[in-house]
Amino acid sequence: MRNLYLTIALSLASAAAAAPPQRVEIAYEIARNGSVLAEVNQRLEHDGRSYRISETWKGRGIYSLRGEITRSSQGAVAADGLRPQKFEEHSPGKEPRHADFDPAAKTATLLRQDRLSLVWTFAFAPPHEAVTLSVADGKQVASHTYQPAGRELVKTPAGEFDALKFVRRKVNPDDRATEIWFAADRNYLPVRTLVIYKDGSRLDQVAVKITPQ
C-alpha cells in the first residue's frame, strides 16, 4: 500500500513539475516569408485549477493600420489539459466573437478547445500519440488532428530549446501545413508555430522573449 501511495505522489509531483509557470508572458514575432508583419504577446495565468490566457496582436508597418486584435480564453485546468469555458476575440471594424462552453458538460477535454487553448492544452498535457481536437473560434468549429513528430533543437530569439514537435495532419493535399514546437526543457512552453500554405508561403511565429512572473 505504501508503494501505491508513493507512486501516486510521484505522479502528482511529476505532473505539477510539467505544468507551465503560474504566470508567464511570451512575446512573439510573426514573419511572412522572412518579413516581420506583427508582434504578438500572450500571457498565461493559472493556479492549477483555473486559467486565463490573453493575447494581443499588433501589426507592423502597413499592417499596423489594421489596429489591435485581442483574444482571451478562460476555464479550468484538468489532468488531461485545459477545459475552456469562455473565448472572446475583438478586432477593429468587426463583430466580436464569442464561444461559450458548458462547464458541466461531459465532453472530452480535447473536443472542447478554442483558438488560444488549442496550443496551451498541449503545454499542460503533451500527448504521446496522434490526437484529434475540436476547435471553436466564435464563428465555427473545426477539427484538427496533431501527431508527435519527435524532438528537435529549436533556435529562437528567446533562446535555444530542446523542443517536442507536433504536426497537424492534412485532410486534403491543398490544406495548409501546421507545425508547433514546445520547449521540453521549459515546461513545454510553445516557442514556435510554422504555417505553410499551398502556394508555399510561410507564416512563422517565434518566441522573442519569455518572462516568468
C-alpha positions in Angstrom: 0.0 0.0 0.0 2.8 2.4 0.9 4.3 1.8 -2.6 0.9 2.7 -4.2 0.8 6.0 -2.2 4.4 6.7 -3.2 3.6 6.1 -6.9 0.6 8.4 -6.8 2.7 11.1 -5.0 5.4 10.9 -7.6 2.9 11.0 -10.4 1.3 14.2 -9.0 4.7 15.8 -8.4 5.7 15.0 -12.0 2.5 16.5 -13.3 3.0 19.6 -11.2 6.6 20.0 -12.4 5.5 19.6 -16.1 2.9 22.4 -15.9 3.8 25.8 -17.2 4.7 28.5 -14.6 1.6 30.0 -12.9 2.3 33.3 -14.6 4.3 33.6 -17.8 4.3 36.1 -20.7 5.7 35.2 -24.1 6.4 37.8 -26.8 6.4 36.5 -30.4 7.2 37.9 -33.8 5.2 36.8 -36.8 7.0 36.8 -40.1 5.7 36.0 -43.6 8.4 34.6 -45.8 11.0 36.2 -43.6 9.5 39.7 -43.3 8.1 40.5 -39.8 4.5 41.7 -40.1 3.2 41.6 -36.5 4.1 41.3 -32.8 2.0 39.0 -30.5 2.0 39.0 -26.8 0.5 36.1 -24.8 0.0 35.9 -21.1 -0.9 32.8 -19.1 -2.1 32.8 -15.5 -3.2 29.7 -13.7 -3.3 28.3 -10.2 -3.5 24.6 -11.1 -7.4 24.7 -11.1 -8.4 27.6 -13.3 -6.6 29.5 -16.1 -6.8 32.6 -18.1 -4.9 33.3 -21.4 -4.8 36.8 -23.0 -3.3 37.7 -26.4 -2.6 41.0 -28.1 -1.8 41.2 -31.8 -0.2 44.4 -33.2 0.8 44.7 -36.8 4.0 46.3 -38.1 4.3 48.7 -41.0 1.2 48.8 -43.2 -0.3 46.0 -41.0 -0.4 48.4 -38.1 -3.3 50.2 -39.8 -5.5 47.1 -39.0 -5.4 48.1 -35.4 -5.0 45.9 -32.3 -6.6 42.4 -32.1 -7.2 40.9 -28.6 -8.2 37.4 -27.7 -8.9 35.8 -24.3 -9.6 32.3 -23.1 -10.5 31.2 -19.6 -11.6 28.0 -17.9 -10.4 25.1 -15.8 -7.2 23.1 -15.6 -7.8 19.4 -15.8 -5.4 16.4 -15.6 -5.6 16.0 -19.4 -5.3 19.6 -20.4 -7.3 22.8 -20.4 -11.1 22.9 -20.4 -12.2 26.4 -21.8 -15.4 28.0 -20.5 -15.3 31.2 -22.5 -13.4 32.5 -25.5 -13.5 36.1 -26.9 -12.0 37.9 -29.9 -12.1 41.6 -30.6 -10.9 43.0 -33.9 -11.4 46.6 -35.1 -14.3 47.0 -37.5 -15.6 43.5 -36.9 -18.3 42.0 -34.7 -16.8 40.5 -31.5 -16.5 36.7 -31.5 -17.6 34.6 -28.5 -17.5 30.9 -27.8 -19.0 29.6 -24.6 -18.6 26.1 -23.2 -20.9 24.4 -20.7 -18.6 23.7 -17.6 -20.9 20.8 -16.6 -20.7 19.1 -19.9 -19.0 15.7 -20.0 -17.4 16.5 -23.4 -13.8 15.1 -23.7 -11.2 17.8 -23.0 -9.6 17.7 -26.4 -13.1 18.1 -28.0 -13.7 21.5 -26.4 -10.8 23.8 -27.3 -10.6 27.3 -28.7 -8.0 29.2 -30.7 -5.9 30.1 -27.7 -6.3 26.9 -25.5 -5.5 24.7 -28.5 -1.8 25.3 -28.2 -1.6 25.7 -24.4 -3.5 22.5 -23.6 -0.5 20.6 -25.1 1.8 22.5 -22.7 -0.2 21.2 -19.8 -0.7 17.7 -21.1 1.6 16.8 -24.0 0.0 13.9 -25.9 2.2 10.8 -26.7 0.2 9.9 -29.8 -1.9 11.4 -32.5 -4.9 13.3 -31.1 -8.0 15.0 -32.7 -9.3 18.3 -31.3 -12.4 20.3 -31.9 -11.5 24.0 -32.0 -14.1 26.8 -31.7 -13.4 30.4 -32.7 -16.8 32.0 -32.1 -17.8 31.5 -35.7 -17.3 27.9 -36.5 -15.9 24.6 -35.0 -13.1 22.9 -36.9 -11.4 19.5 -36.4 -7.7 19.4 -36.0 -5.6 16.2 -35.8 -2.0 16.6 -34.5 0.6 13.9 -34.2 4.0 13.9 -32.4 7.0 14.3 -34.8 9.9 13.8 -32.5 12.3 16.1 -30.7 14.3 19.0 -32.4 16.7 21.7 -31.3 14.9 25.0 -31.9 16.7 28.3 -32.0 14.7 31.4 -31.4 15.5 35.0 -30.3 14.2 33.9 -26.8 16.8 31.1 -26.7 17.7 27.6 -27.8 15.3 24.8 -26.8 15.1 21.1 -26.8 11.6 21.0 -28.3 8.8 18.5 -28.8 7.3 18.9 -32.3 3.7 18.3 -33.4 2.4 18.3 -36.9 -1.1 18.9 -38.0 -2.3 16.1 -40.2 -3.6 17.2 -43.6 -7.1 16.0 -44.8 -6.6 17.3 -48.3 -3.4 17.9 -50.3 -4.2 21.6 -50.6 -4.6 22.1 -46.8 -2.1 24.3 -45.1 0.6 22.5 -43.0 1.0 23.5 -39.4 3.9 22.6 -37.1 4.2 23.5 -33.4 7.3 23.3 -31.2 7.1 23.0 -27.4 10.2 23.6 -25.2 10.6 20.3 -23.3 13.3 22.0 -21.1 11.0 25.0 -20.3 7.8 23.3 -19.1 6.6 22.7 -22.7 6.0 26.4 -23.4 5.0 27.0 -27.1 8.1 28.6 -28.7 7.4 28.3 -32.4 4.5 27.8 -34.8 5.0 27.5 -38.6 2.2 27.5 -41.1 2.9 26.6 -44.7 0.2 27.4 -47.3 -0.4 25.6 -50.5 1.3 28.3 -52.6 4.5 27.7 -50.5 4.3 30.9 -48.5 5.3 30.5 -44.8 3.9 32.2 -41.7 6.4 31.8 -38.8 5.6 32.7 -35.2 8.7 32.5 -33.0 9.2 33.5 -29.3 11.5 36.5 -28.8 11.1 36.9 -25.1 9.8 34.7 -22.2 9.1 36.3 -18.9 8.1 34.2 -16.0 6.4 36.3 -13.3 
